Amino acid sequence: MGFRKARNSKVDNLRNYMTIVVGSVIMAVAVNLIFEPLGLVTGGLAGLAIVVKELTKFIWEGGLPVWIFTVITNIPLFLVSIKLLGIKAMFSVSLGTITYVLALAVIPIYDFQFNDMLLAAVVGGAITGVGLGMVFSVSASTGGTDLLATLIQRFNRHMSVPTILTIVDGTIIILGALVFGIGNALYAIIAVFITAKVSDGLLEGLKFAKMAYIISDEYDKIAQEIMTSLDRGVTGLSSTGMYSNKERKMLFCVVSKKEIVKITEIAKKIDPNSFVIVNDVREVMGEGFIEYKQ
């Protein structure tokens, strides 16, 4: 039993590391193929690096490469973070950051010459959102302003990390507006919005489920069928119909999105007069869903 748990733990860790690597590479693709060529500063160290590259073109041919600036700025952040948070806590962040920087250095910068800046902002934001969602889904990050906000919060407890991150990234976007113009900045804001929506959707999609309440006189048969055919647990809640003043069990169960149709079919098949209430569930942790890990 212990061997099986150890093996499962190694498989889970490997899967998480692969998710971090793939997500970091996807984020770098958006920077090198869309944001940098078009001068879209979407916040983060990559956005600041794009600004610095533009400002250093007169002293460095083509400007200081984004990946070099990202390395330079991340080094002090990592040294401080290791001291405050410990090496173990920084492993996943280190993997994400190293992969991200290497991808920025290796992936060629290519201008697809988007004639529609809005389309470029949407595509870039969506690509970044997928990569960011993958990295966040395993509680990791690619360093940068995320790490900076975490460090600042340790010395400024009355401000949350998201608030600090918004201020830092907002400042970087303003710098981008000063260098590339207000038009580019507005498109960059659209890209940031799309990134947030896609990454949030990806994270919620991984944890999203459906909750069903079933009221029926045939509650026992319905519960048995759900447990048998779907292998899902069902809870019977004591309830009283206020019109009939009749006591009965109200069934409560949580299932995946694709299983909720089967739940309603079972209820209606056994009792056509059954009353089924379906709600969205944002996050479910436990057996059959996402396992809680300390």
Secondary structure, 3 states (H helix, E strand, C coil): CHHHHHHHHHHHHHHHHHHHHHHHHHHHHHHHHHHHHHCCCCCHHHHHHHHHHHHCCCCCCCCCCHHHHHHHHHHHHHHHHHHHHCCHHHHHHHHHHHHHHHHHHHCCCCCCCCCCHHHHHHHHHHHHHHHHHHHHHCCCCCCCHHHHHHHHHHHCCCCCHHHHHHHHHHHHHHHHHHHHCHHHHHHHHHHHHHHHHHHHHHHHHHHCEEEEEEECCCHHHHHHHHHHHCCCCCEEEEEEECCCCEEEEEEEEEECHHHHHHHHHHHHHHCCCCEEEEEEECCCECCCCECCCC
